[in-house]
Structure formats: structure tokens, C-alpha cells
Amino acid sequence: MTDLTLADVERALDRAADLETEEAVAVLRTARQDVRNLANDPDVDEERRRELETRLEQRIREVKARDAYDSGLGSAMNPTEDDAP
């Protein structure tokens, strides 16, 4: 099959935490595809693979939500005293 392992995918998940939004999402999407590709590998623990796929999905959503918040959406929703009329 492939030389890719679940440990490789987990390392990509960890590495994405230190990246800017666009790059992090790209790394996470690649890792998500890699973990999906491992679904047909009989040597891969299917339960662990599914858990990792779920973590990747959650992390992609978190990164996108953080980006939306950081881009001003969050500050508009949570004004400070200085912003009050």
C-alpha cells in the first residue's frame, strides 16, 4: 500500500497548530485525505483512523472559526467599552 502511517497524519495535525490559517487548513485537508486513503489498508487500526479523521475535521472547523473571529467578526460581536456609544 503506502508508507504513510497514522503517526504521520498525527504529526501533520500537530504541525498545523503552528501555522497561519490558510497554510494550516491546507495541511489539515491533506492530512484528512491521507487518513481517508488509509481506510483500505488492512494494517491500520480502523477505530484509531476514524478518531483521527474526526479530530482533523474538528481542527479544520476550529481554524476557520478562529480566522473568522480574528478577521473582525468576533470583535464586532463582542465590543469593548471603548466601542460602546
DOKE-154255 format. One record per atom (N, C-alpha, C, CB): residue number from 1; residue in one letter; atom name; x, y, z. Coordinates in Angstrom, 2 decimals. Glycine has a CB too. Example, Ala and Ser with C-alpha at 12.3 -4.5 7.8 and 13.67 -1.06 7.14 Angstrom:
BEGIN
+-----+-----+------+---------+---------+---------+
!   n ! res ! atom !       u !       v !       w !
+-----+-----+------+---------+---------+---------+
!   1 !   a !    N !   13.19 !   -5.69 !    7.80 !
!   1 !   a !   CA !   12.30 !   -4.50 !    7.80 !
!   1 !   a !    C !   13.20 !   -3.30 !    7.80 !
!   1 !   a !   CB !   11.31 !   -4.47 !    9.05 !
!   2 !   s !    N !   12.85 !   -2.25 !    7.08 !
!   2 !   s !   CA !   13.67 !   -1.06 !    7.14 !
!   2 !   s !    C !   12.90 !    0.03 !    7.87 !
!   2 !   s !   CB !   14.08 !   -0.60 !    5.72 !
+-----+-----+------+---------+---------+---------+
This chain:
BEGIN
+-----+-----+------+---------+---------+---------+
!   n ! res ! atom !       u !       v !       w !
+-----+-----+------+---------+---------+---------+
!   1 !   m !    N !    0.84 !   -1.19 !    0.00 !
!   1 !   m !   CA !    0.00 !    0.00 !    0.00 !
!   1 !   m !    C !    0.88 !    1.25 !    0.00 !
!   1 !   m !   CB !   -0.95 !    0.00 !    1.23 !
!   2 !   t !    N !    0.94 !    1.90 !    1.14 !
!   2 !   t !   CA !    1.66 !    3.17 !    1.24 !
!   2 !   t !    C !    2.55 !    3.16 !    2.47 !
!   2 !   t !   CB !    0.68 !    4.36 !    1.29 !
!   3 !   d !    N !    3.55 !    4.01 !    2.45 !
!   3 !   d !   CA !    4.43 !    4.13 !    3.60 !
!   3 !   d !    C !    3.86 !    5.08 !    4.65 !
!   3 !   d !   CB !    5.79 !    4.61 !    3.16 !
!   4 !   l !    N !    2.78 !    5.74 !    4.31 !
!   4 !   l !   CA !    2.13 !    6.69 !    5.22 !
!   4 !   l !    C !    1.51 !    5.94 !    6.39 !
!   4 !   l !   CB !    1.06 !    7.52 !    4.47 !
!   5 !   t !    N !    1.64 !    6.51 !    7.58 !
!   5 !   t !   CA !    1.06 !    5.90 !    8.78 !
!   5 !   t !    C !    0.16 !    6.90 !    9.49 !
!   5 !   t !   CB !    2.18 !    5.39 !    9.73 !
!   6 !   l !    N !   -0.63 !    6.39 !   10.43 !
!   6 !   l !   CA !   -1.45 !    7.29 !   11.25 !
!   6 !   l !    C !   -0.58 !    8.24 !   12.06 !
!   6 !   l !   CB !   -2.36 !    6.48 !   12.20 !
!   7 !   a !    N !    0.60 !    7.78 !   12.46 !
!   7 !   a !   CA !    1.52 !    8.65 !   13.20 !
!   7 !   a !    C !    1.94 !    9.84 !   12.33 !
!   7 !   a !   CB !    2.77 !    7.85 !   13.67 !
!   8 !   d !    N !    2.13 !    9.61 !   11.03 !
!   8 !   d !   CA !    2.48 !   10.71 !   10.12 !
!   8 !   d !    C !    1.34 !   11.73 !   10.07 !
!   8 !   d !   CB !    2.77 !   10.18 !    8.70 !
!   9 !   v !    N !    0.12 !   11.25 !   10.01 !
!   9 !   v !   CA !   -1.04 !   12.13 !    9.97 !
!   9 !   v !    C !   -1.16 !   12.91 !   11.28 !
!   9 !   v !   CB !   -2.33 !   11.31 !    9.71 !
!  10 !   e !    N !   -0.90 !   12.25 !   12.40 !
!  10 !   e !   CA !   -0.94 !   12.94 !   13.70 !
!  10 !   e !    C !    0.11 !   14.03 !   13.77 !
!  10 !   e !   CB !   -0.73 !   11.94 !   14.84 !
!  11 !   r !    N !    1.28 !   13.79 !   13.21 !
!  11 !   r !   CA !    2.32 !   14.83 !   13.20 !
!  11 !   r !    C !    1.88 !   16.03 !   12.38 !
!  11 !   r !   CB !    3.65 !   14.26 !   12.65 !
!  12 !   a !    N !    1.20 !   15.78 !   11.26 !
!  12 !   a !   CA !    0.68 !   16.88 !   10.45 !
!  12 !   a !    C !   -0.35 !   17.68 !   11.23 !
!  12 !   a !   CB !    0.07 !   16.34 !    9.14 !
!  13 !   l !    N !   -1.19 !   16.99 !   11.98 !
!  13 !   l !   CA !   -2.20 !   17.65 !   12.81 !
!  13 !   l !    C !   -1.51 !   18.55 !   13.84 !
!  13 !   l !   CB !   -3.09 !   16.60 !   13.52 !
!  14 !   d !    N !   -0.49 !   18.05 !   14.48 !
!  14 !   d !   CA !    0.25 !   18.85 !   15.47 !
!  14 !   d !    C !    0.96 !   20.03 !   14.81 !
!  14 !   d !   CB !    1.27 !   17.98 !   16.20 !
!  15 !   r !    N !    1.55 !   19.80 !   13.66 !
!  15 !   r !   CA !    2.30 !   20.86 !   12.95 !
!  15 !   r !    C !    1.37 !   22.00 !   12.54 !
!  15 !   r !   CB !    3.01 !   20.28 !   11.71 !
!  16 !   a !    N !    0.15 !   21.69 !   12.18 !
!  16 !   a !   CA !   -0.80 !   22.71 !   11.72 !
!  16 !   a !    C !   -1.10 !   23.74 !   12.80 !
!  16 !   a !   CB !   -2.08 !   22.05 !   11.26 !
!  17 !   a !    N !   -0.94 !   23.37 !   14.05 !
!  17 !   a !   CA !   -1.23 !   24.29 !   15.15 !
!  17 !   a !    C !   -0.32 !   25.52 !   15.12 !
!  17 !   a !   CB !   -1.08 !   23.57 !   16.49 !
!  18 !   d !    N !    0.85 !   25.40 !   14.51 !
!  18 !   d !   CA !    1.81 !   26.50 !   14.48 !
!  18 !   d !    C !    1.77 !   27.31 !   13.20 !
!  18 !   d !   CB !    3.19 !   25.96 !   14.68 !
!  19 !   l !    N !    0.80 !   27.02 !   12.32 !
!  19 !   l !   CA !    0.77 !   27.66 !   11.02 !
!  19 !   l !    C !   -0.32 !   28.73 !   10.94 !
!  19 !   l !   CB !    0.56 !   26.63 !    9.93 !
!  20 !   e !    N !   -0.16 !   29.62 !    9.97 !
!  20 !   e !   CA !   -1.19 !   30.61 !    9.67 !
!  20 !   e !    C !   -2.41 !   29.87 !    9.11 !
!  20 !   e !   CB !   -0.67 !   31.70 !    8.67 !
!  21 !   t !    N !   -3.55 !   30.52 !    9.11 !
!  21 !   t !   CA !   -4.82 !   29.89 !    8.77 !
!  21 !   t !    C !   -4.81 !   29.14 !    7.45 !
!  21 !   t !   CB !   -5.89 !   30.91 !    8.75 !
!  22 !   e !    N !   -4.48 !   29.81 !    6.37 !
!  22 !   e !   CA !   -4.54 !   29.18 !    5.05 !
!  22 !   e !    C !   -3.63 !   27.97 !    4.96 !
!  22 !   e !   CB !   -4.18 !   30.18 !    3.96 !
!  23 !   e !    N !   -2.43 !   28.12 !    5.47 !
!  23 !   e !   CA !   -1.47 !   27.02 !    5.43 !
!  23 !   e !    C !   -1.92 !   25.88 !    6.34 !
!  23 !   e !   CB !   -0.07 !   27.51 !    5.85 !
!  24 !   a !    N !   -2.44 !   26.22 !    7.50 !
!  24 !   a !   CA !   -2.93 !   25.20 !    8.43 !
!  24 !   a !    C !   -4.07 !   24.41 !    7.82 !
!  24 !   a !   CB !   -3.39 !   25.85 !    9.75 !
!  25 !   v !    N !   -5.01 !   25.09 !    7.19 !
!  25 !   v !   CA !   -6.15 !   24.41 !    6.57 !
!  25 !   v !    C !   -5.65 !   23.50 !    5.45 !
!  25 !   v !   CB !   -7.17 !   25.43 !    6.02 !
!  26 !   a !    N !   -4.69 !   23.95 !    4.67 !
!  26 !   a !   CA !   -4.14 !   23.13 !    3.58 !
!  26 !   a !    C !   -3.48 !   21.86 !    4.13 !
!  26 !   a !   CB !   -3.13 !   23.94 !    2.75 !
!  27 !   v !    N !   -2.69 !   22.02 !    5.19 !
!  27 !   v !   CA !   -2.03 !   20.86 !    5.80 !
!  27 !   v !    C !   -3.07 !   19.90 !    6.38 !
!  27 !   v !   CB !   -1.05 !   21.32 !    6.91 !
!  28 !   l !    N !   -4.08 !   20.46 !    7.04 !
!  28 !   l !   CA !   -5.12 !   19.62 !    7.64 !
!  28 !   l !    C !   -5.95 !   18.89 !    6.58 !
!  28 !   l !   CB !   -6.04 !   20.47 !    8.51 !
!  29 !   r !    N !   -6.25 !   19.56 !    5.49 !
!  29 !   r !   CA !   -7.01 !   18.90 !    4.42 !
!  29 !   r !    C !   -6.20 !   17.77 !    3.78 !
!  29 !   r !   CB !   -7.42 !   19.93 !    3.34 !
!  30 !   t !    N !   -4.91 !   18.00 !    3.59 !
!  30 !   t !   CA !   -4.06 !   16.95 !    3.05 !
!  30 !   t !    C !   -4.01 !   15.77 !    4.02 !
!  30 !   t !   CB !   -2.64 !   17.48 !    2.78 !
!  31 !   a !    N !   -3.87 !   16.08 !    5.30 !
!  31 !   a !   CA !   -3.84 !   15.02 !    6.31 !
!  31 !   a !    C !   -5.17 !   14.28 !    6.35 !
!  31 !   a !   CB !   -3.53 !   15.61 !    7.69 !
!  32 !   r !    N !   -6.27 !   14.99 !    6.20 !
!  32 !   r !   CA !   -7.59 !   14.35 !    6.17 !
!  32 !   r !    C !   -7.69 !   13.38 !    4.99 !
!  32 !   r !   CB !   -8.72 !   15.41 !    6.09 !
!  33 !   q !    N !   -7.20 !   13.81 !    3.82 !
!  33 !   q !   CA !   -7.22 !   12.93 !    2.66 !
!  33 !   q !    C !   -6.31 !   11.72 !    2.88 !
!  33 !   q !   CB !   -6.78 !   13.70 !    1.39 !
!  34 !   d !    N !   -5.15 !   11.95 !    3.49 !
!  34 !   d !   CA !   -4.23 !   10.85 !    3.79 !
!  34 !   d !    C !   -4.89 !    9.82 !    4.70 !
!  34 !   d !   CB !   -2.95 !   11.39 !    4.43 !
!  35 !   v !    N !   -5.58 !   10.30 !    5.73 !
!  35 !   v !   CA !   -6.22 !    9.37 !    6.68 !
!  35 !   v !    C !   -7.37 !    8.62 !    5.99 !
!  35 !   v !   CB !   -6.74 !   10.13 !    7.93 !
!  36 !   r !    N !   -8.04 !    9.28 !    5.08 !
!  36 !   r !   CA !   -9.10 !    8.59 !    4.32 !
!  36 !   r !    C !   -8.50 !    7.52 !    3.41 !
!  36 !   r !   CB !   -9.92 !    9.61 !    3.48 !
!  37 !   n !    N !   -7.35 !    7.83 !    2.82 !
!  37 !   n !   CA !   -6.68 !    6.87 !    1.96 !
!  37 !   n !    C !   -6.24 !    5.61 !    2.73 !
!  37 !   n !   CB !   -5.47 !    7.51 !    1.29 !
!  38 !   l !    N !   -6.01 !    5.77 !    4.01 !
!  38 !   l !   CA !   -5.60 !    4.64 !    4.84 !
!  38 !   l !    C !   -6.77 !    3.72 !    5.19 !
!  38 !   l !   CB !   -4.95 !    5.14 !    6.12 !
!  39 !   a !    N !   -7.98 !    4.09 !    4.84 !
!  39 !   a !   CA !   -9.16 !    3.29 !    5.18 !
!  39 !   a !    C !   -9.12 !    1.90 !    4.57 !
!  39 !   a !   CB !  -10.42 !    4.00 !    4.72 !
!  40 !   n !    N !   -8.45 !    1.76 !    3.44 !
!  40 !   n !   CA !   -8.39 !    0.45 !    2.78 !
!  40 !   n !    C !   -7.17 !   -0.37 !    3.16 !
!  40 !   n !   CB !   -8.40 !    0.65 !    1.30 !
!  41 !   d !    N !   -6.35 !    0.16 !    4.05 !
!  41 !   d !   CA !   -5.14 !   -0.54 !    4.48 !
!  41 !   d !    C !   -5.49 !   -1.49 !    5.62 !
!  41 !   d !   CB !   -4.03 !    0.46 !    4.91 !
!  42 !   p !    N !   -5.36 !   -2.81 !    5.40 !
!  42 !   p !   CA !   -5.74 !   -3.76 !    6.44 !
!  42 !   p !    C !   -4.85 !   -3.71 !    7.69 !
!  42 !   p !   CB !   -5.70 !   -5.15 !    5.87 !
!  43 !   d !    N !   -3.69 !   -3.05 !    7.59 !
!  43 !   d !   CA !   -2.78 !   -2.95 !    8.73 !
!  43 !   d !    C !   -3.09 !   -1.76 !    9.64 !
!  43 !   d !   CB !   -1.36 !   -2.86 !    8.24 !
!  44 !   v !    N !   -4.05 !   -0.94 !    9.26 !
!  44 !   v !   CA !   -4.38 !    0.26 !   10.02 !
!  44 !   v !    C !   -5.53 !   -0.03 !   10.97 !
!  44 !   v !   CB !   -4.73 !    1.43 !    9.06 !
!  45 !   d !    N !   -5.38 !    0.42 !   12.21 !
!  45 !   d !   CA !   -6.44 !    0.31 !   13.22 !
!  45 !   d !    C !   -7.58 !    1.23 !   12.80 !
!  45 !   d !   CB !   -5.92 !    0.69 !   14.66 !
!  46 !   e !    N !   -8.70 !    0.64 !   12.38 !
!  46 !   e !   CA !   -9.81 !    1.41 !   11.82 !
!  46 !   e !    C !  -10.41 !    2.36 !   12.84 !
!  46 !   e !   CB !  -10.87 !    0.48 !   11.30 !
!  47 !   e !    N !  -10.52 !    1.95 !   14.08 !
!  47 !   e !   CA !  -11.09 !    2.83 !   15.11 !
!  47 !   e !    C !  -10.21 !    4.06 !   15.30 !
!  47 !   e !   CB !  -11.26 !    2.08 !   16.45 !
!  48 !   r !    N !   -8.91 !    3.84 !   15.41 !
!  48 !   r !   CA !   -7.98 !    4.95 !   15.58 !
!  48 !   r !    C !   -8.01 !    5.86 !   14.34 !
!  48 !   r !   CB !   -6.53 !    4.42 !   15.83 !
!  49 !   r !    N !   -8.12 !    5.28 !   13.16 !
!  49 !   r !   CA !   -8.18 !    6.05 !   11.92 !
!  49 !   r !    C !   -9.41 !    6.95 !   11.90 !
!  49 !   r !   CB !   -8.18 !    5.11 !   10.71 !
!  50 !   r !    N !  -10.55 !    6.39 !   12.29 !
!  50 !   r !   CA !  -11.79 !    7.20 !   12.32 !
!  50 !   r !    C !  -11.70 !    8.31 !   13.35 !
!  50 !   r !   CB !  -13.01 !    6.30 !   12.62 !
!  51 !   e !    N !  -11.13 !    8.02 !   14.51 !
!  51 !   e !   CA !  -10.96 !    9.06 !   15.54 !
!  51 !   e !    C !  -10.07 !   10.18 !   15.03 !
!  51 !   e !   CB !  -10.37 !    8.45 !   16.83 !
!  52 !   l !    N !   -9.03 !    9.82 !   14.34 !
!  52 !   l !   CA !   -8.11 !   10.83 !   13.80 !
!  52 !   l !    C !   -8.80 !   11.66 !   12.71 !
!  52 !   l !   CB !   -6.85 !   10.16 !   13.25 !
!  53 !   e !    N !   -9.59 !   11.02 !   11.89 !
!  53 !   e !   CA !  -10.33 !   11.74 !   10.86 !
!  53 !   e !    C !  -11.29 !   12.75 !   11.50 !
!  53 !   e !   CB !  -11.10 !   10.76 !    9.95 !
!  54 !   t !    N !  -11.94 !   12.35 !   12.58 !
!  54 !   t !   CA !  -12.84 !   13.24 !   13.31 !
!  54 !   t !    C !  -12.07 !   14.42 !   13.89 !
!  54 !   t !   CB !  -13.58 !   12.47 !   14.43 !
!  55 !   r !    N !  -10.91 !   14.14 !   14.48 !
!  55 !   r !   CA !  -10.08 !   15.23 !   15.04 !
!  55 !   r !    C !   -9.67 !   16.22 !   13.96 !
!  55 !   r !   CB !   -8.83 !   14.65 !   15.73 !
!  56 !   l !    N !   -9.33 !   15.70 !   12.78 !
!  56 !   l !   CA !   -8.94 !   16.57 !   11.68 !
!  56 !   l !    C !  -10.11 !   17.46 !   11.25 !
!  56 !   l !   CB !   -8.44 !   15.74 !   10.49 !
!  57 !   e !    N !  -11.29 !   16.88 !   11.15 !
!  57 !   e !   CA !  -12.48 !   17.66 !   10.78 !
!  57 !   e !    C !  -12.72 !   18.78 !   11.80 !
!  57 !   e !   CB !  -13.73 !   16.75 !   10.68 !
!  58 !   q !    N !  -12.63 !   18.43 !   13.08 !
!  58 !   q !   CA !  -12.85 !   19.41 !   14.14 !
!  58 !   q !    C !  -11.79 !   20.51 !   14.08 !
!  58 !   q !   CB !  -12.83 !   18.73 !   15.52 !
!  59 !   r !    N !  -10.56 !   20.13 !   13.83 !
!  59 !   r !   CA !   -9.48 !   21.11 !   13.81 !
!  59 !   r !    C !   -9.64 !   22.07 !   12.63 !
!  59 !   r !   CB !   -8.12 !   20.40 !   13.73 !
!  60 !   i !    N !  -10.07 !   21.55 !   11.49 !
!  60 !   i !   CA !  -10.31 !   22.43 !   10.34 !
!  60 !   i !    C !  -11.38 !   23.46 !   10.69 !
!  60 !   i !   CB !  -10.74 !   21.60 !    9.09 !
!  61 !   r !    N !  -12.46 !   23.01 !   11.33 !
!  61 !   r !   CA !  -13.53 !   23.94 !   11.73 !
!  61 !   r !    C !  -13.01 !   24.96 !   12.73 !
!  61 !   r !   CB !  -14.73 !   23.18 !   12.33 !
!  62 !   e !    N !  -12.18 !   24.53 !   13.69 !
!  62 !   e !   CA !  -11.64 !   25.44 !   14.69 !
!  62 !   e !    C !  -10.76 !   26.51 !   14.05 !
!  62 !   e !   CB !  -10.83 !   24.67 !   15.74 !
!  63 !   v !    N !   -9.91 !   26.10 !   13.12 !
!  63 !   v !   CA !   -9.01 !   27.05 !   12.48 !
!  63 !   v !    C !   -9.81 !   28.07 !   11.68 !
!  63 !   v !   CB !   -8.01 !   26.31 !   11.55 !
!  64 !   k !    N !  -10.82 !   27.61 !   10.96 !
!  64 !   k !   CA !  -11.66 !   28.54 !   10.18 !
!  64 !   k !    C !  -12.42 !   29.48 !   11.11 !
!  64 !   k !   CB !  -12.64 !   27.77 !    9.29 !
!  65 !   a !    N !  -12.92 !   28.98 !   12.22 !
!  65 !   a !   CA !  -13.65 !   29.82 !   13.18 !
!  65 !   a !    C !  -12.71 !   30.85 !   13.80 !
!  65 !   a !   CB !  -14.30 !   28.96 !   14.29 !
!  66 !   r !    N !  -11.50 !   30.44 !   14.12 !
!  66 !   r !   CA !  -10.51 !   31.36 !   14.69 !
!  66 !   r !    C !  -10.19 !   32.46 !   13.69 !
!  66 !   r !   CB !   -9.22 !   30.61 !   15.09 !
!  67 !   d !    N !  -10.05 !   32.10 !   12.43 !
!  67 !   d !   CA !   -9.76 !   33.08 !   11.39 !
!  67 !   d !    C !  -10.91 !   34.08 !   11.26 !
!  67 !   d !   CB !   -9.50 !   32.39 !   10.05 !
!  68 !   a !    N !  -12.14 !   33.59 !   11.28 !
!  68 !   a !   CA !  -13.30 !   34.48 !   11.19 !
!  68 !   a !    C !  -13.33 !   35.43 !   12.37 !
!  68 !   a !   CB !  -14.61 !   33.67 !   11.12 !
!  69 !   y !    N !  -13.04 !   34.92 !   13.56 !
!  69 !   y !   CA !  -13.03 !   35.76 !   14.76 !
!  69 !   y !    C !  -11.92 !   36.80 !   14.67 !
!  69 !   y !   CB !  -12.84 !   34.89 !   16.03 !
!  70 !   d !    N !  -10.72 !   36.34 !   14.28 !
!  70 !   d !   CA !   -9.57 !   37.24 !   14.19 !
!  70 !   d !    C !   -9.72 !   38.30 !   13.12 !
!  70 !   d !   CB !   -8.32 !   36.45 !   13.94 !
!  71 !   s !    N !  -10.52 !   38.02 !   12.09 !
!  71 !   s !   CA !  -10.65 !   38.97 !   10.99 !
!  71 !   s !    C !  -11.66 !   40.07 !   11.30 !
!  71 !   s !   CB !  -11.06 !   38.25 !    9.72 !
!  72 !   g !    N !  -12.17 !   40.11 !   12.51 !
!  72 !   g !   CA !  -13.03 !   41.22 !   12.90 !
!  72 !   g !    C !  -14.44 !   40.82 !   13.22 !
!  72 !   g !   CB !  -13.06 !   42.21 !   11.83 !
!  73 !   l !    N !  -14.85 !   39.67 !   12.79 !
!  73 !   l !   CA !  -16.20 !   39.22 !   13.09 !
!  73 !   l !    C !  -16.38 !   39.12 !   14.60 !
!  73 !   l !   CB !  -16.48 !   37.86 !   12.41 !
!  74 !   g !    N !  -15.41 !   38.55 !   15.29 !
!  74 !   g !   CA !  -15.51 !   38.40 !   16.74 !
!  74 !   g !    C !  -15.53 !   39.73 !   17.46 !
!  74 !   g !   CB !  -14.37 !   37.57 !   17.25 !
!  75 !   s !    N !  -14.71 !   40.68 !   17.02 !
!  75 !   s !   CA !  -14.70 !   41.97 !   17.71 !
!  75 !   s !    C !  -16.00 !   42.72 !   17.47 !
!  75 !   s !   CB !  -13.51 !   42.81 !   17.24 !
!  76 !   a !    N !  -16.62 !   42.51 !   16.33 !
!  76 !   a !   CA !  -17.91 !   43.15 !   16.07 !
!  76 !   a !    C !  -19.00 !   42.55 !   16.95 !
!  76 !   a !   CB !  -18.30 !   43.02 !   14.60 !
!  77 !   m !    N !  -18.86 !   41.28 !   17.26 !
!  77 !   m !   CA !  -19.85 !   40.60 !   18.09 !
!  77 !   m !    C !  -19.60 !   40.84 !   19.58 !
!  77 !   m !   CB !  -19.84 !   39.12 !   17.79 !
!  78 !   n !    N !  -18.37 !   41.19 !   19.93 !
!  78 !   n !   CA !  -18.02 !   41.40 !   21.34 !
!  78 !   n !    C !  -17.32 !   42.75 !   21.49 !
!  78 !   n !   CB !  -17.10 !   40.25 !   21.86 !
!  79 !   p !    N !  -18.07 !   43.83 !   21.41 !
!  79 !   p !   CA !  -17.42 !   45.15 !   21.51 !
!  79 !   p !    C !  -16.89 !   45.39 !   22.91 !
!  79 !   p !   CB !  -18.41 !   46.26 !   21.14 !
!  80 !   t !    N !  -15.84 !   46.18 !   22.95 !
!  80 !   t !   CA !  -15.25 !   46.55 !   24.24 !
!  80 !   t !    C !  -15.93 !   47.83 !   24.72 !
!  80 !   t !   CB !  -13.70 !   46.74 !   24.13 !
!  81 !   e !    N !  -15.58 !   48.27 !   25.92 !
!  81 !   e !   CA !  -16.15 !   49.51 !   26.45 !
!  81 !   e !    C !  -15.82 !   50.69 !   25.54 !
!  81 !   e !   CB !  -15.65 !   49.78 !   27.87 !
!  82 !   d !    N !  -14.63 !   50.66 !   24.95 !
!  82 !   d !   CA !  -14.21 !   51.75 !   24.07 !
!  82 !   d !    C !  -15.11 !   51.86 !   22.84 !
!  82 !   d !   CB !  -12.77 !   51.54 !   23.64 !
!  83 !   d !    N !  -15.73 !   50.76 !   22.45 !
!  83 !   d !   CA !  -16.59 !   50.75 !   21.27 !
!  83 !   d !    C !  -18.03 !   51.14 !   21.59 !
!  83 !   d !   CB !  -16.56 !   49.38 !   20.62 !
!  84 !   a !    N !  -18.36 !   51.19 !   22.87 !
!  84 !   a !   CA !  -19.74 !   51.48 !   23.27 !
!  84 !   a !    C !  -20.11 !   52.92 !   22.95 !
!  84 !   a !   CB !  -19.95 !   51.19 !   24.77 !
!  85 !   p !    N !  -21.36 !   53.18 !   22.57 !
!  85 !   p !   CA !  -21.79 !   54.55 !   22.23 !
!  85 !   p !    C !  -21.85 !   55.45 !   23.45 !
!  85 !   p !   CB !  -23.16 !   54.54 !   21.56 !
+-----+-----+------+---------+---------+---------+
